[in-house]
Amino acid sequence: MFEWFSNNLISIFTVVVIAYFIISILVYFIQDYFLFHPEKLSPEFEFQYNNLDFDEHNIEIKEGVTLSVLRFKAKNPVGVLLYLKGNSRSIKGWGKFAIDFVSYNYDVIMVDYRGFGKSTGRRSQQGIKNDLQIIYDKIKMQVDEKFIIIYGRSLGSGFATKLASTNQPRMLILDAPYYSLAKITSKYLPFLPMTYLLKFPIPTYKWIKYVKCPIHIIHGTKDRLIPFESSIKLSHLNPTNAKLYPIIGGGHNNLHIFEPYHEILGKIIGGKNYKDFNTTNSSINFKKPKKKKFFKRFLK
């Protein structure tokens, strides 16, 4: 009896171990599908923004890697804001948010990561870090660093923090940042060693310690994707430079529809020139389109 039980226990353990390794291998190879949701654009696609003046650039990083970049132009620029977006869509959709910074006389640079929009090349954490440093260096050739602001939104917050940690920009603004991407994914797969499986661990918590410029962290208190607590923890890692701004009731994708978000931006970026918030020159009216219900979508 004991021998039968022992043999079955060993068999079950073997199956569990094999299943564990198979799941780990699958997560390693298909993680890009879950982490990134790019919108790809044809080389002939023409960007259009009725209320913004902009020009388009395609910057060749190396053979096989070209980045699609938009520069939104202010009439009398006082500096440049490098906007690093989240993990979805392309700068086609993100470009509308440039108005929030152009209205304070900042030119805005938006970059599509490799594989997004018109950008080409195979994604890797080191590759994206190198790409963004090259873009930053090109900005530095035209503008002194004391006039450069780095803004990182969601996925872009980690890369923005890394960029700020190895350069000397005027300030770093983090919108819904994560402690580390490994920490976020571990919440959904707690039984897997995500720190070792992730190709993009993006340890914001390590990089933020080396940022010497002012750090402004903006986060919604009801963010279900990246908990507000992650920003609290990040702010404690660099208490001398970091300041946290909670947006009460804000989620992950809707901070721009909250007036406090725009008031905070105005005070951070506008400084002495900040005036009472004006909804006309902002993205507050841009709302994410609602998904059509199944039957309406197919019966239309």
C-alpha positions in Angstrom: 0.0 0.0 0.0 2.8 2.4 1.0 4.7 1.6 -2.2 1.6 2.3 -4.3 1.1 5.6 -2.6 4.7 6.5 -2.9 4.8 5.7 -6.6 1.7 7.8 -7.3 3.0 10.7 -5.3 6.2 10.7 -7.3 4.1 10.5 -10.6 2.0 13.5 -9.5 5.1 15.5 -8.5 6.7 14.7 -11.8 3.6 15.9 -13.7 3.5 19.1 -11.7 7.1 19.9 -12.3 6.8 19.2 -16.0 3.7 21.4 -16.2 5.4 24.1 -14.2 8.4 24.2 -16.7 6.1 24.1 -19.7 4.1 27.1 -18.4 7.3 29.0 -17.6 8.6 28.4 -21.1 5.3 29.5 -22.7 5.2 32.6 -20.6 8.8 33.4 -21.6 8.1 33.1 -25.4 4.6 34.6 -25.6 5.0 37.5 -23.1 5.4 40.1 -25.8 1.8 39.4 -26.9 0.5 40.3 -23.4 2.9 43.1 -22.6 2.6 45.1 -25.8 -0.5 46.0 -27.9 1.0 48.0 -30.8 -1.0 49.6 -33.6 1.0 49.3 -36.8 0.8 52.0 -39.4 1.9 51.9 -43.1 4.8 54.1 -44.1 2.4 56.1 -46.2 0.1 56.9 -43.3 -0.4 60.7 -42.7 -0.9 62.0 -39.2 -3.6 64.6 -38.7 -4.2 66.9 -35.7 -6.5 69.8 -36.3 -5.5 71.9 -33.3 -1.7 71.2 -33.3 1.2 72.2 -35.4 3.6 69.3 -35.9 6.2 67.7 -38.1 7.1 64.1 -38.6 10.6 62.5 -38.5 11.8 59.0 -39.2 15.1 58.5 -37.4 17.3 55.6 -38.4 19.0 54.1 -35.3 20.8 51.4 -37.1 20.2 49.0 -39.9 16.7 47.5 -39.4 15.7 49.9 -36.7 13.9 53.2 -37.6 11.9 55.2 -35.1 8.8 57.2 -35.9 8.9 60.6 -34.1 6.4 63.5 -34.0 7.4 67.0 -32.9 4.5 69.1 -31.8 5.5 72.8 -32.0 4.6 75.6 -29.6 4.6 79.2 -31.0 7.1 80.5 -28.5 8.8 77.4 -27.0 10.4 77.7 -23.6 11.6 74.1 -23.7 11.0 70.5 -24.9 9.0 67.8 -23.3 9.9 64.2 -24.3 6.7 62.1 -23.9 7.1 58.4 -23.5 3.7 56.7 -23.9 2.2 53.5 -22.7 2.1 50.0 -24.1 -0.8 50.3 -26.5 -1.6 51.8 -29.9 0.8 54.3 -31.6 1.5 57.9 -31.4 -1.3 58.4 -33.9 -3.7 58.1 -30.9 -1.4 59.5 -28.2 -0.6 62.7 -30.1 -3.8 64.4 -29.1 -2.4 64.7 -25.5 0.4 67.0 -26.7 -2.0 69.9 -26.3 -1.6 69.7 -22.5 2.0 70.7 -22.8 2.1 72.8 -26.0 -0.4 75.2 -24.2 2.4 75.9 -21.7 4.8 76.7 -24.6 6.7 73.4 -24.7 7.5 71.6 -27.8 6.5 67.9 -27.4 8.4 65.0 -28.8 6.6 61.7 -29.0 8.3 58.4 -30.0 6.8 55.1 -31.1 8.8 52.2 -29.7 10.1 49.5 -32.0 7.2 47.7 -33.7 4.7 50.4 -32.9 3.2 52.7 -35.6 5.8 53.2 -38.3 8.7 52.2 -36.1 10.6 49.1 -37.1 13.0 46.7 -35.3 12.8 43.9 -32.8 11.9 45.0 -29.2 14.2 44.4 -26.3 14.6 46.3 -23.0 18.2 47.3 -23.8 17.3 48.2 -27.4 14.5 50.6 -26.3 16.8 52.2 -23.6 19.4 52.8 -26.3 16.9 54.2 -28.7 15.5 56.7 -26.2 19.0 57.8 -25.2 19.8 58.5 -28.9 16.6 60.6 -29.2 17.5 62.4 -26.0 21.0 63.2 -27.3 19.5 64.6 -30.5 17.3 66.9 -28.4 20.3 68.0 -26.4 22.0 69.0 -29.5 19.3 71.7 -30.0 18.3 72.5 -26.4 20.2 72.7 -23.1 19.2 70.0 -20.6 17.8 72.5 -18.2 15.0 73.1 -20.7 14.1 69.4 -21.2 11.3 67.6 -19.3 10.9 63.9 -19.4 7.3 62.6 -19.1 6.7 58.9 -18.7 3.2 57.4 -18.8 2.5 53.8 -17.6 4.9 51.6 -19.5 6.9 54.7 -20.5 7.4 55.7 -16.8 10.1 53.0 -16.3 12.0 54.0 -19.4 11.6 57.7 -18.5 13.0 57.0 -15.1 16.0 55.2 -16.6 16.6 58.1 -19.0 16.4 60.7 -16.2 18.8 58.6 -14.0 21.6 58.9 -16.5 21.0 62.4 -17.7 20.3 65.8 -16.2 16.9 67.0 -17.4 14.9 69.9 -15.8 12.4 67.4 -14.3 10.9 64.0 -14.5 7.1 63.5 -14.5 5.7 60.0 -13.9 2.1 59.3 -14.8 0.8 56.0 -13.2 4.3 54.5 -12.8 4.9 50.9 -11.6 7.4 49.8 -9.0 8.7 47.2 -11.5 7.1 45.4 -14.3 8.1 42.1 -12.7 6.1 43.1 -9.6 3.0 43.9 -11.7 3.1 40.6 -13.6 3.7 38.6 -10.4 0.3 39.8 -9.2 -1.3 37.8 -12.0 1.1 34.9 -12.0 2.3 34.6 -8.4 3.5 31.0 -8.7 6.1 31.9 -11.4 9.5 33.5 -11.0 8.6 36.5 -13.1 11.8 38.4 -12.2 13.7 35.8 -14.2 11.2 35.1 -16.9 10.5 38.6 -18.0 12.4 40.0 -20.9 11.2 43.5 -19.7 11.5 43.5 -15.9 12.0 47.3 -16.1 13.0 47.9 -12.5 11.8 51.5 -11.9 12.6 51.2 -8.2 16.3 50.7 -8.9 16.6 53.6 -11.4 14.6 56.2 -9.5 17.2 56.2 -6.7 19.8 57.8 -9.1 17.5 60.6 -10.4 18.9 63.9 -9.3 16.3 66.3 -10.8 12.8 67.0 -9.3 10.4 64.0 -9.7 6.7 64.6 -9.9 4.6 61.5 -9.6 0.9 61.6 -10.6 -1.3 58.6 -9.9 -5.0 57.8 -9.6 -6.2 56.4 -6.3 -8.5 53.9 -8.0 -6.0 52.6 -10.6 -6.8 48.8 -10.9 -3.9 48.0 -13.2 -1.0 49.7 -11.4 -2.0 50.2 -7.8 -1.5 53.7 -6.3 0.7 52.1 -3.6 3.4 51.6 -6.2 3.8 55.4 -6.5 3.9 55.7 -2.7 6.7 53.2 -2.6 8.6 54.9 -5.4 8.3 58.3 -3.8 9.9 56.9 -0.6 12.9 55.7 -2.5 13.9 59.3 -3.5 12.3 61.4 -0.8 14.5 64.4 -1.4 13.5 64.9 -5.0 10.1 63.1 -5.4 6.7 64.5 -4.8 3.5 62.5 -5.1 0.2 63.9 -6.4 -2.8 61.6 -5.9 -5.8 62.1 -8.3 -8.8 61.1 -6.1 -11.0 58.6 -7.9 -8.7 58.5 -11.0 -8.2 55.2 -12.8 -5.4 54.1 -15.1 -6.5 55.4 -18.4 -8.6 58.4 -17.5 -6.5 60.9 -15.5 -6.8 63.4 -18.3 -10.6 63.9 -17.7 -9.9 65.0 -14.1 -9.4 68.8 -13.6 -7.0 68.2 -10.7 -4.7 66.4 -13.1 -4.5 69.4 -15.4 -4.2 71.8 -12.4 -1.2 69.8 -11.2 0.4 69.8 -14.7 -0.1 73.5 -14.9 1.6 74.2 -11.6 4.5 71.9 -12.4 5.1 73.0 -15.9 3.7 76.5 -16.0 5.2 77.5 -12.7 4.9 81.2 -12.2 3.1 81.6 -15.5 0.3 79.1 -14.5 -3.1 80.5 -14.8 -6.5 79.0 -13.8 -7.2 75.8 -15.7 -8.8 76.3 -19.1 -10.6 73.3 -20.5 -10.3 74.7 -24.1 -6.5 74.1 -24.3 -6.5 70.6 -22.8 -7.3 67.0 -23.4 -10.0 66.9 -20.8 -12.7 66.3 -23.4 -10.8 63.4 -25.0 -12.6 60.3 -23.9 -11.7 56.7 -24.8 -14.5 55.4 -27.1 -16.8 52.9 -25.6 -16.7 49.4 -27.0 -19.9 48.5 -28.8 -21.9 45.7 -27.4 -21.6 42.3 -29.1 -25.0 42.3 -30.8 -25.0 45.9 -31.8 -21.6 45.5 -33.3 -22.6 42.6 -35.5 -26.2 43.7 -36.2 -25.3 47.1 -37.4 
